[in-house]
């Protein structure tokens, strides 16, 4: 399951982007801190380039979000979404 179009992966990127914006960090600032071009950050956020867990941890550090807190929040979002999907499917079956 390596698809950059996987719903859980997309949710992770949405949350990461939201956290970056919440902290007032631009793509250019993040790119500079990572030592890459701004286009790389853009490609990550638009699902064109896959982000690995070490890169995710690094980005969390740069934007000032504890990695474990980010993972916990992501997991909670995914659980809520799965529960809503299960409920929707259950209602459709009835």
Backbone as XML, in Angstrom:
<?xml version="1.0"?>
<chain id="A" units="angstrom">
  <residue number="1" name="UNK">
    <atom name="N" x="0.839" y="-1.176" z="0.000"/>
    <atom name="CA" x="0.000" y="0.000" z="0.000"/>
    <atom name="C" x="0.891" y="1.248" z="0.000"/>
  </residue>
  <residue number="2" name="UNK">
    <atom name="N" x="1.433" y="1.581" z="-1.167"/>
    <atom name="CA" x="2.338" y="2.701" z="-1.281"/>
    <atom name="C" x="1.749" y="3.879" z="-2.024"/>
  </residue>
  <residue number="3" name="UNK">
    <atom name="N" x="0.491" y="3.821" z="-2.352"/>
    <atom name="CA" x="-0.111" y="4.857" z="-3.180"/>
    <atom name="C" x="-0.104" y="6.211" z="-2.489"/>
  </residue>
  <residue number="4" name="UNK">
    <atom name="N" x="0.309" y="7.222" z="-3.247"/>
    <atom name="CA" x="0.235" y="8.579" z="-2.712"/>
    <atom name="C" x="-1.201" y="9.086" z="-2.738"/>
  </residue>
  <residue number="5" name="UNK">
    <atom name="N" x="-2.088" y="8.266" z="-3.265"/>
    <atom name="CA" x="-3.496" y="8.635" z="-3.322"/>
    <atom name="C" x="-4.335" y="7.902" z="-2.267"/>
  </residue>
  <residue number="6" name="UNK">
    <atom name="N" x="-3.683" y="7.153" z="-1.401"/>
    <atom name="CA" x="-4.359" y="6.473" z="-0.303"/>
    <atom name="C" x="-5.005" y="7.534" z="0.603"/>
  </residue>
  <residue number="7" name="UNK">
    <atom name="N" x="-6.238" y="7.274" z="1.038"/>
    <atom name="CA" x="-6.974" y="8.252" z="1.850"/>
    <atom name="C" x="-6.229" y="8.627" z="3.123"/>
  </residue>
  <residue number="8" name="UNK">
    <atom name="N" x="-5.614" y="7.673" z="3.780"/>
    <atom name="CA" x="-4.887" y="7.966" z="5.012"/>
    <atom name="C" x="-3.664" y="8.839" z="4.727"/>
  </residue>
  <residue number="9" name="UNK">
    <atom name="N" x="-2.980" y="8.557" z="3.626"/>
    <atom name="CA" x="-1.817" y="9.350" z="3.249"/>
    <atom name="C" x="-2.238" y="10.785" z="2.918"/>
  </residue>
  <residue number="10" name="UNK">
    <atom name="N" x="-3.326" y="10.922" z="2.178"/>
    <atom name="CA" x="-3.826" y="12.256" z="1.840"/>
    <atom name="C" x="-4.215" y="13.026" z="3.099"/>
  </residue>
  <residue number="11" name="UNK">
    <atom name="N" x="-4.847" y="12.357" z="4.040"/>
    <atom name="CA" x="-5.218" y="12.995" z="5.307"/>
    <atom name="C" x="-3.960" y="13.472" z="6.041"/>
  </residue>
  <residue number="12" name="UNK">
    <atom name="N" x="-2.900" y="12.661" z="6.034"/>
    <atom name="CA" x="-1.653" y="13.050" z="6.688"/>
    <atom name="C" x="-1.104" y="14.333" z="6.076"/>
  </residue>
  <residue number="13" name="UNK">
    <atom name="N" x="-1.107" y="14.403" z="4.745"/>
    <atom name="CA" x="-0.588" y="15.590" z="4.079"/>
    <atom name="C" x="-1.455" y="16.813" z="4.362"/>
  </residue>
  <residue number="14" name="UNK">
    <atom name="N" x="-2.759" y="16.631" z="4.409"/>
    <atom name="CA" x="-3.661" y="17.742" z="4.730"/>
    <atom name="C" x="-3.387" y="18.270" z="6.139"/>
  </residue>
  <residue number="15" name="UNK">
    <atom name="N" x="-3.202" y="17.354" z="7.072"/>
    <atom name="CA" x="-2.919" y="17.749" z="8.448"/>
    <atom name="C" x="-1.564" y="18.443" z="8.542"/>
  </residue>
  <residue number="16" name="UNK">
    <atom name="N" x="-0.567" y="17.920" z="7.859"/>
    <atom name="CA" x="0.761" y="18.512" z="7.887"/>
    <atom name="C" x="0.743" y="19.925" z="7.311"/>
  </residue>
  <residue number="17" name="UNK">
    <atom name="N" x="0.063" y="20.094" z="6.188"/>
    <atom name="CA" x="-0.050" y="21.422" z="5.576"/>
    <atom name="C" x="-0.778" y="22.381" z="6.515"/>
  </residue>
  <residue number="18" name="UNK">
    <atom name="N" x="-1.867" y="21.908" z="7.130"/>
    <atom name="CA" x="-2.620" y="22.749" z="8.058"/>
    <atom name="C" x="-1.742" y="23.185" z="9.241"/>
  </residue>
  <residue number="19" name="UNK">
    <atom name="N" x="-0.940" y="22.282" z="9.743"/>
    <atom name="CA" x="-0.043" y="22.608" z="10.863"/>
    <atom name="C" x="1.001" y="23.627" z="10.428"/>
  </residue>
  <residue number="20" name="UNK">
    <atom name="N" x="1.549" y="23.460" z="9.225"/>
    <atom name="CA" x="2.547" y="24.403" z="8.705"/>
    <atom name="C" x="1.934" y="25.799" z="8.621"/>
  </residue>
  <residue number="21" name="UNK">
    <atom name="N" x="0.747" y="25.888" z="8.055"/>
    <atom name="CA" x="0.072" y="27.173" z="7.898"/>
    <atom name="C" x="-0.286" y="27.755" z="9.266"/>
  </residue>
  <residue number="22" name="UNK">
    <atom name="N" x="-0.776" y="26.895" z="10.164"/>
    <atom name="CA" x="-1.137" y="27.330" z="11.521"/>
    <atom name="C" x="0.056" y="27.964" z="12.230"/>
  </residue>
  <residue number="23" name="UNK">
    <atom name="N" x="1.253" y="27.433" z="11.968"/>
    <atom name="CA" x="2.475" y="27.945" z="12.599"/>
    <atom name="C" x="3.044" y="29.155" z="11.866"/>
  </residue>
  <residue number="24" name="UNK">
    <atom name="N" x="2.402" y="29.556" z="10.749"/>
    <atom name="CA" x="2.842" y="30.729" z="10.013"/>
    <atom name="C" x="4.112" y="30.512" z="9.205"/>
  </residue>
  <residue number="25" name="UNK">
    <atom name="N" x="4.354" y="29.278" z="8.801"/>
    <atom name="CA" x="5.559" y="28.936" z="8.040"/>
    <atom name="C" x="5.179" y="28.750" z="6.578"/>
  </residue>
  <residue number="26" name="UNK">
    <atom name="N" x="5.876" y="29.453" z="5.705"/>
    <atom name="CA" x="5.612" y="29.337" z="4.278"/>
    <atom name="C" x="6.321" y="28.104" z="3.708"/>
  </residue>
  <residue number="27" name="UNK">
    <atom name="N" x="5.903" y="27.723" z="2.516"/>
    <atom name="CA" x="6.599" y="26.632" z="1.829"/>
    <atom name="C" x="8.066" y="26.990" z="1.617"/>
  </residue>
  <residue number="28" name="UNK">
    <atom name="N" x="8.345" y="28.233" z="1.286"/>
    <atom name="CA" x="9.732" y="28.671" z="1.071"/>
    <atom name="C" x="10.559" y="28.553" z="2.342"/>
  </residue>
  <residue number="29" name="UNK">
    <atom name="N" x="9.995" y="28.956" z="3.460"/>
    <atom name="CA" x="10.711" y="28.855" z="4.737"/>
    <atom name="C" x="10.982" y="27.398" z="5.093"/>
  </residue>
  <residue number="30" name="UNK">
    <atom name="N" x="9.991" y="26.552" z="4.886"/>
    <atom name="CA" x="10.168" y="25.132" z="5.167"/>
    <atom name="C" x="11.224" y="24.536" z="4.248"/>
  </residue>
  <residue number="31" name="UNK">
    <atom name="N" x="11.146" y="24.874" z="2.978"/>
    <atom name="CA" x="12.123" y="24.367" z="2.010"/>
    <atom name="C" x="13.533" y="24.786" z="2.393"/>
  </residue>
  <residue number="32" name="UNK">
    <atom name="N" x="13.691" y="26.034" z="2.771"/>
    <atom name="CA" x="15.004" y="26.533" z="3.168"/>
    <atom name="C" x="15.548" y="25.749" z="4.365"/>
  </residue>
  <residue number="33" name="UNK">
    <atom name="N" x="14.687" y="25.519" z="5.352"/>
    <atom name="CA" x="15.103" y="24.756" z="6.537"/>
    <atom name="C" x="15.450" y="23.312" z="6.192"/>
  </residue>
  <residue number="34" name="UNK">
    <atom name="N" x="14.783" y="22.770" z="5.180"/>
    <atom name="CA" x="15.059" y="21.395" z="4.743"/>
    <atom name="C" x="16.263" y="21.317" z="3.805"/>
  </residue>
  <residue number="35" name="UNK">
    <atom name="N" x="16.647" y="22.457" z="3.253"/>
    <atom name="CA" x="17.749" y="22.483" z="2.303"/>
    <atom name="C" x="17.339" y="22.010" z="0.913"/>
  </residue>
  <residue number="36" name="UNK">
    <atom name="N" x="16.081" y="22.268" z="0.565"/>
    <atom name="CA" x="15.564" y="21.880" z="-0.754"/>
    <atom name="C" x="14.890" y="23.085" z="-1.394"/>
  </residue>
  <residue number="37" name="UNK">
    <atom name="N" x="14.511" y="22.940" z="-2.646"/>
    <atom name="CA" x="13.773" y="23.994" z="-3.344"/>
    <atom name="C" x="12.310" y="23.992" z="-2.881"/>
  </residue>
  <residue number="38" name="UNK">
    <atom name="N" x="11.675" y="25.137" z="-2.992"/>
    <atom name="CA" x="10.275" y="25.278" z="-2.601"/>
    <atom name="C" x="9.397" y="24.318" z="-3.380"/>
  </residue>
  <residue number="39" name="UNK">
    <atom name="N" x="9.759" y="24.039" z="-4.626"/>
    <atom name="CA" x="8.976" y="23.129" z="-5.453"/>
    <atom name="C" x="8.875" y="21.730" z="-4.862"/>
  </residue>
  <residue number="40" name="UNK">
    <atom name="N" x="9.877" y="21.323" z="-4.128"/>
    <atom name="CA" x="9.832" y="19.996" z="-3.472"/>
    <atom name="C" x="8.738" y="19.985" z="-2.417"/>
  </residue>
  <residue number="41" name="UNK">
    <atom name="N" x="8.662" y="21.032" z="-1.618"/>
    <atom name="CA" x="7.617" y="21.126" z="-0.588"/>
    <atom name="C" x="6.247" y="21.150" z="-1.256"/>
  </residue>
  <residue number="42" name="UNK">
    <atom name="N" x="6.138" y="21.899" z="-2.328"/>
    <atom name="CA" x="4.874" y="21.951" z="-3.066"/>
    <atom name="C" x="4.491" y="20.565" z="-3.581"/>
  </residue>
  <residue number="43" name="UNK">
    <atom name="N" x="5.454" y="19.840" z="-4.134"/>
    <atom name="CA" x="5.172" y="18.494" z="-4.655"/>
    <atom name="C" x="4.745" y="17.543" z="-3.541"/>
  </residue>
  <residue number="44" name="UNK">
    <atom name="N" x="5.327" y="17.707" z="-2.366"/>
    <atom name="CA" x="4.913" y="16.877" z="-1.222"/>
    <atom name="C" x="3.453" y="17.190" z="-0.886"/>
  </residue>
  <residue number="45" name="UNK">
    <atom name="N" x="3.137" y="18.476" z="-0.777"/>
    <atom name="CA" x="1.793" y="18.878" z="-0.356"/>
    <atom name="C" x="0.723" y="18.602" z="-1.410"/>
  </residue>
  <residue number="46" name="UNK">
    <atom name="N" x="1.129" y="18.467" z="-2.678"/>
    <atom name="CA" x="0.155" y="18.194" z="-3.741"/>
    <atom name="C" x="0.200" y="16.731" z="-4.178"/>
  </residue>
  <residue number="47" name="UNK">
    <atom name="N" x="0.819" y="15.897" z="-3.368"/>
    <atom name="CA" x="0.821" y="14.442" z="-3.546"/>
    <atom name="C" x="1.653" y="13.977" z="-4.741"/>
  </residue>
  <residue number="48" name="UNK">
    <atom name="N" x="2.530" y="14.817" z="-5.241"/>
    <atom name="CA" x="3.362" y="14.430" z="-6.380"/>
    <atom name="C" x="4.657" y="13.759" z="-5.945"/>
  </residue>
  <residue number="49" name="UNK">
    <atom name="N" x="5.037" y="13.959" z="-4.704"/>
    <atom name="CA" x="6.254" y="13.351" z="-4.166"/>
    <atom name="C" x="5.927" y="12.723" z="-2.823"/>
  </residue>
  <residue number="50" name="UNK">
    <atom name="N" x="6.295" y="11.458" z="-2.691"/>
    <atom name="CA" x="6.013" y="10.728" z="-1.465"/>
    <atom name="C" x="6.938" y="11.170" z="-0.340"/>
  </residue>
  <residue number="51" name="UNK">
    <atom name="N" x="6.372" y="11.297" z="0.819"/>
    <atom name="CA" x="7.092" y="11.704" z="2.020"/>
    <atom name="C" x="7.326" y="10.462" z="2.875"/>
  </residue>
  <residue number="52" name="UNK">
    <atom name="N" x="8.580" y="10.239" z="3.282"/>
    <atom name="CA" x="8.807" y="9.091" z="4.163"/>
    <atom name="C" x="8.744" y="9.535" z="5.627"/>
  </residue>
  <residue number="53" name="UNK">
    <atom name="N" x="8.755" y="8.585" z="6.514"/>
    <atom name="CA" x="8.526" y="8.888" z="7.933"/>
    <atom name="C" x="9.651" y="9.720" z="8.539"/>
  </residue>
  <residue number="54" name="UNK">
    <atom name="N" x="10.875" y="9.537" z="8.074"/>
    <atom name="CA" x="11.995" y="10.327" z="8.591"/>
    <atom name="C" x="11.839" y="11.778" z="8.146"/>
  </residue>
  <residue number="55" name="UNK">
    <atom name="N" x="11.434" y="11.980" z="6.893"/>
    <atom name="CA" x="11.182" y="13.343" z="6.410"/>
    <atom name="C" x="10.023" y="13.971" z="7.183"/>
  </residue>
  <residue number="56" name="UNK">
    <atom name="N" x="8.989" y="13.198" z="7.431"/>
    <atom name="CA" x="7.848" y="13.690" z="8.201"/>
    <atom name="C" x="8.295" y="14.139" z="9.584"/>
  </residue>
  <residue number="57" name="UNK">
    <atom name="N" x="9.110" y="13.338" z="10.221"/>
    <atom name="CA" x="9.622" y="13.680" z="11.555"/>
    <atom name="C" x="10.432" y="14.972" z="11.510"/>
  </residue>
  <residue number="58" name="UNK">
    <atom name="N" x="11.265" y="15.108" z="10.485"/>
    <atom name="CA" x="12.071" y="16.319" z="10.322"/>
    <atom name="C" x="11.187" y="17.541" z="10.126"/>
  </residue>
  <residue number="59" name="UNK">
    <atom name="N" x="10.194" y="17.420" z="9.267"/>
    <atom name="CA" x="9.285" y="18.543" z="9.010"/>
    <atom name="C" x="8.529" y="18.925" z="10.276"/>
  </residue>
  <residue number="60" name="UNK">
    <atom name="N" x="8.059" y="17.945" z="11.009"/>
    <atom name="CA" x="7.370" y="18.237" z="12.274"/>
    <atom name="C" x="8.279" y="19.056" z="13.196"/>
  </residue>
  <residue number="61" name="UNK">
    <atom name="N" x="9.550" y="18.657" z="13.274"/>
    <atom name="CA" x="10.498" y="19.398" z="14.107"/>
    <atom name="C" x="10.677" y="20.833" z="13.647"/>
  </residue>
  <residue number="62" name="UNK">
    <atom name="N" x="10.767" y="21.014" z="12.345"/>
    <atom name="CA" x="10.955" y="22.355" z="11.793"/>
    <atom name="C" x="9.752" y="23.247" z="12.057"/>
  </residue>
  <residue number="63" name="UNK">
    <atom name="N" x="8.562" y="22.696" z="11.910"/>
    <atom name="CA" x="7.371" y="23.536" z="12.102"/>
    <atom name="C" x="6.941" y="23.622" z="13.578"/>
  </residue>
  <residue number="64" name="UNK">
    <atom name="N" x="7.664" y="22.929" z="14.439"/>
    <atom name="CA" x="7.402" y="23.055" z="15.872"/>
    <atom name="C" x="6.234" y="22.238" z="16.382"/>
  </residue>
  <residue number="65" name="UNK">
    <atom name="N" x="5.998" y="21.099" z="15.736"/>
    <atom name="CA" x="4.935" y="20.193" z="16.162"/>
    <atom name="C" x="5.592" y="18.877" z="16.590"/>
  </residue>
  <residue number="66" name="UNK">
    <atom name="N" x="5.467" y="18.503" z="17.860"/>
    <atom name="CA" x="6.068" y="17.238" z="18.275"/>
    <atom name="C" x="5.564" y="16.072" z="17.405"/>
  </residue>
  <residue number="67" name="UNK">
    <atom name="N" x="6.499" y="15.288" z="16.910"/>
    <atom name="CA" x="6.180" y="14.194" z="16.005"/>
    <atom name="C" x="5.127" y="13.259" z="16.588"/>
  </residue>
  <residue number="68" name="UNK">
    <atom name="N" x="5.282" y="12.882" z="17.847"/>
    <atom name="CA" x="4.323" y="11.953" z="18.454"/>
    <atom name="C" x="2.936" y="12.580" z="18.572"/>
  </residue>
  <residue number="69" name="UNK">
    <atom name="N" x="2.883" y="13.873" z="18.830"/>
    <atom name="CA" x="1.586" y="14.567" z="18.878"/>
    <atom name="C" x="0.933" y="14.563" z="17.499"/>
  </residue>
  <residue number="70" name="UNK">
    <atom name="N" x="1.750" y="14.791" z="16.455"/>
    <atom name="CA" x="1.228" y="14.794" z="15.091"/>
    <atom name="C" x="0.658" y="13.424" z="14.742"/>
  </residue>
  <residue number="71" name="UNK">
    <atom name="N" x="1.403" y="12.380" z="15.041"/>
    <atom name="CA" x="0.959" y="11.013" z="14.733"/>
    <atom name="C" x="-0.312" y="10.677" z="15.513"/>
  </residue>
  <residue number="72" name="UNK">
    <atom name="N" x="-0.359" y="11.084" z="16.758"/>
    <atom name="CA" x="-1.547" y="10.832" z="17.587"/>
    <atom name="C" x="-2.771" y="11.539" z="17.002"/>
  </residue>
  <residue number="73" name="UNK">
    <atom name="N" x="-2.604" y="12.797" z="16.605"/>
    <atom name="CA" x="-3.727" y="13.542" z="16.028"/>
    <atom name="C" x="-4.172" y="12.932" z="14.700"/>
  </residue>
  <residue number="74" name="UNK">
    <atom name="N" x="-3.196" y="12.533" z="13.884"/>
    <atom name="CA" x="-3.517" y="11.879" z="12.623"/>
    <atom name="C" x="-4.294" y="10.590" z="12.872"/>
  </residue>
  <residue number="75" name="UNK">
    <atom name="N" x="-3.837" y="9.791" z="13.813"/>
    <atom name="CA" x="-4.506" y="8.531" z="14.121"/>
    <atom name="C" x="-5.934" y="8.771" z="14.594"/>
  </residue>
  <residue number="76" name="UNK">
    <atom name="N" x="-6.130" y="9.779" z="15.421"/>
    <atom name="CA" x="-7.478" y="10.099" z="15.892"/>
    <atom name="C" x="-8.378" y="10.505" z="14.720"/>
  </residue>
  <residue number="77" name="UNK">
    <atom name="N" x="-7.850" y="11.300" z="13.796"/>
    <atom name="CA" x="-8.626" y="11.695" z="12.603"/>
    <atom name="C" x="-9.009" y="10.467" z="11.776"/>
  </residue>
  <residue number="78" name="UNK">
    <atom name="N" x="-8.055" y="9.574" z="11.593"/>
    <atom name="CA" x="-8.306" y="8.384" z="10.786"/>
    <atom name="C" x="-9.329" y="7.463" z="11.440"/>
  </residue>
  <residue number="79" name="UNK">
    <atom name="N" x="-9.269" y="7.344" z="12.756"/>
    <atom name="CA" x="-10.246" y="6.523" z="13.475"/>
    <atom name="C" x="-11.646" y="7.112" z="13.330"/>
  </residue>
  <residue number="80" name="UNK">
    <atom name="N" x="-11.759" y="8.425" z="13.492"/>
    <atom name="CA" x="-13.061" y="9.087" z="13.341"/>
    <atom name="C" x="-13.591" y="8.878" z="11.932"/>
  </residue>
  <residue number="81" name="UNK">
    <atom name="N" x="-12.747" y="9.063" z="10.936"/>
    <atom name="CA" x="-13.183" y="8.872" z="9.549"/>
    <atom name="C" x="-13.609" y="7.434" z="9.291"/>
  </residue>
  <residue number="82" name="UNK">
    <atom name="N" x="-12.875" y="6.479" z="9.839"/>
    <atom name="CA" x="-13.225" y="5.073" z="9.645"/>
    <atom name="C" x="-14.553" y="4.755" z="10.317"/>
  </residue>
  <residue number="83" name="UNK">
    <atom name="N" x="-14.757" y="5.296" z="11.506"/>
    <atom name="CA" x="-16.027" y="5.073" z="12.199"/>
    <atom name="C" x="-17.196" y="5.659" z="11.421"/>
  </residue>
  <residue number="84" name="UNK">
    <atom name="N" x="-17.005" y="6.853" z="10.862"/>
    <atom name="CA" x="-18.056" y="7.473" z="10.052"/>
    <atom name="C" x="-18.335" y="6.644" z="8.800"/>
  </residue>
  <residue number="85" name="UNK">
    <atom name="N" x="-17.280" y="6.146" z="8.179"/>
    <atom name="CA" x="-17.444" y="5.301" z="6.987"/>
    <atom name="C" x="-18.172" y="4.008" z="7.335"/>
  </residue>
  <residue number="86" name="UNK">
    <atom name="N" x="-17.815" y="3.406" z="8.462"/>
    <atom name="CA" x="-18.487" y="2.177" z="8.894"/>
    <atom name="C" x="-19.966" y="2.420" z="9.167"/>
  </residue>
  <residue number="87" name="UNK">
    <atom name="N" x="-20.262" y="3.549" z="9.808"/>
    <atom name="CA" x="-21.654" y="3.892" z="10.112"/>
    <atom name="C" x="-22.442" y="4.126" z="8.816"/>
  </residue>
  <residue number="88" name="UNK">
    <atom name="N" x="-21.822" y="4.810" z="7.883"/>
    <atom name="CA" x="-22.462" y="5.072" z="6.589"/>
    <atom name="C" x="-22.774" y="3.748" z="5.871"/>
  </residue>
  <residue number="89" name="UNK">
    <atom name="N" x="-21.795" y="2.857" z="5.861"/>
    <atom name="CA" x="-21.992" y="1.551" z="5.206"/>
    <atom name="C" x="-23.067" y="0.732" z="5.912"/>
  </residue>
  <residue number="90" name="UNK">
    <atom name="N" x="-23.081" y="0.819" z="7.226"/>
    <atom name="CA" x="-24.090" y="0.105" z="8.010"/>
    <atom name="C" x="-25.501" y="0.608" z="7.659"/>
  </residue>
  <residue number="91" name="UNK">
    <atom name="N" x="-25.624" y="1.933" z="7.557"/>
    <atom name="CA" x="-26.933" y="2.526" z="7.216"/>
    <atom name="C" x="-27.359" y="2.162" z="5.800"/>
  </residue>
  <residue number="92" name="UNK">
    <atom name="N" x="-26.429" y="2.052" z="4.885"/>
    <atom name="CA" x="-26.745" y="1.669" z="3.513"/>
    <atom name="C" x="-27.234" y="0.230" z="3.415"/>
  </residue>
  <residue number="93" name="UNK">
    <atom name="N" x="-26.718" y="-0.621" z="4.287"/>
    <atom name="CA" x="-27.092" y="-2.033" z="4.282"/>
    <atom name="C" x="-28.499" y="-2.243" z="4.826"/>
  </residue>
  <residue number="94" name="UNK">
    <atom name="N" x="-28.976" y="-1.309" z="5.610"/>
    <atom name="CA" x="-30.299" y="-1.485" z="6.236"/>
    <atom name="C" x="-31.426" y="-1.054" z="5.342"/>
  </residue>
</chain>
